[in-house]
Amino acid sequence: MPKFKIAWMPGDGVGNDVMEAARIVLDKIELDAEYIHADIGWEFWRKEGDPLPDRTIKILDETDCALFGAITSKPKEEAENELVAELRGKGLTYLSPIVRLRQLLNLRTNLRPCKAYPGNPLNYRDDIDITVFRENTEDLYSGVEFFPLPDDVRETLKKHNKKMSRFDWSPADKTALSCRIVTARACENIVRDAFEYARKHGKKTVTVVEKPNVIRETSGLMVRTARRVAKGYPGIPLWETNIDAMCMWLVKNPQDYSVLVTSNMFGDIVSDLAAQLVGGLGFACSGNIGDDYAVFEPTHGSAPKYAGQYKVNPMAMLLTTKMMLDYLGEFDKSSSLETAIAGVIKEGKIRTYDVGGTNTTLEVAEAVATRL
């Protein structure tokens, strides 16, 4: 019996390419695991009306964690138009399967390390080592939205907040509403995760990134919760900054920051900025982590135009694989993999096009495997 069972979810586009790269490294490192293919992605939406079929959920229930490639998502109308003819007009609505997984499995913590490896010509600086903790299940991504705006929703909002009357001039079919829902429990969980990580890894500060001066209630709840949680970690200062200022300071002085914690949408934005400081999305890894399960994925998209060309940078996926090994407790293998990745980057002989090279996705993976 293998030690681990891992759900293998290539997904769409270049997700298949980078998952092949991950398998090269995992086979070389001899992880004692069974990889179980699980269907997810755009083709299953088109043909079945569900990009995350029930059979895939069953596989996740029977595995230790999942490794995921990439997903294609399109707006509501485009998604419906791409359904096979017999499924159109049946009221099916496309929901991002990765967002659904985060909510269904309560993968409440999105962990995004952004570390500069010397030798990468795209690094902003070589001394950047930032980890973003992004709340993963709430905020504007909760899916509580309305269009057209129902009359009873409008009237209820007006009853409880007079500012809603400002929009009386706009008819229902010209008004859309997305709800930013933030709970105290989710705030406490993500902030505590950030402080625990900082304590475990010797990080000097934790910075909460919000916008409480304007978004007073939801951002205010996050900041108040962070202040309360921080009292339990007296050796780690809590810094507070607004999301707009944070983007400026990350460009100006990225080495000043180590752990950032924030809500879902702000975390999505600021982690992409941090990723660009260390080479772009080709080097950006992430983990969706809950109490009982985790799904690991690079943060880049499916890039359909490059699918099957083995052109894209696999380093994000290989670093994501390193995160998965940490989650499984395979710390020696994780350390060896990171050392091999850093060695290939520093040597600079094997590179994909985005880093000024001409090598393929699989050639980069083979170079890392050789160092293992």
FENHU-V523952 format. One line per field, one symbol per residue. ss: DSSP state (a for helix, b for strand, c for the rest). phi: phi as a letter, one per 30 degrees, with the letter a starting at -180 (. if undefined). burial: + if it has 16 or more other C-alpha atoms within 10 Angstrom, else -. A space follows every 50 residues. Layout:
# FENHU-V523952
ss = ???
phi = ???
burial = ???
This chain:
# FENHU-V523952
ss = cccbbbbbbbbcccaaaaaaaaaaaaaaacccbbbbbccccaaaaaaacc cccaaaaaaaacccbbbbbbcccccaaaaaacccaaacccccccccaaaa aaaaccccbbbbbbbcccccccbcccccbbbbbbbcccbaaaccbbcccc aaaaaaaaaacaaaaaaccccaaaccbbccbccaaaaaaaaaaaaaaaaa acccbbbbbbcccccccaaaaaaaaaaaaaccccccbbbbbbaaaaaaaa aaaaaaccbbbbcaaaaaaaaaaaaaabccaaacbbbbbccccbbbbbcc cccaaaccccccccaaaaaaaaaaaaacccaaaaaaaaaaaaaaaaaccc ccaaacccccaaaaaaaaaaac
phi = .ddbcbdcbdichdeddddddddedddddhddbcccdbdakdddddcbia dbdeddeddddcbdabcbdabcbbeedddddcddedcdicidbdbedddd deddchddcccbdbbdcejddcddbdcdbcbcccdcbbidcdidbbaddd dddedddddcaddddecddcdedcbcbccccbcdddddddddeddddddd ciddbbcdcbbddccddddddddddddddeddbddbdccbadeddddddd ddbdddcbbcbadddddddddddddddckjddbccabcbcdbaabcadcd ddhedceichcdddeeddddddddddddicdddddddddddedddddidc bdedcicbddeddddddddddd
burial = ----++++++++++++++++++++++--------+--+++++++++--++ +++--++-++--+++++++++++-----++-++---+------+++++++ +++-++++++++++++++-+++++++-++++++++++++++++-----+- ---+---+-------------+-------+-+---++++++++++-+++- --+-++++++++-----++++++-+++-++-----+-++++++--++--+ ---+--++++++++++++-+++++++++++++++++++++--++++++++ ++----+--++++++++++++++++-+-----++--++-++++++--+-+ ++--+---+++++++++++--+
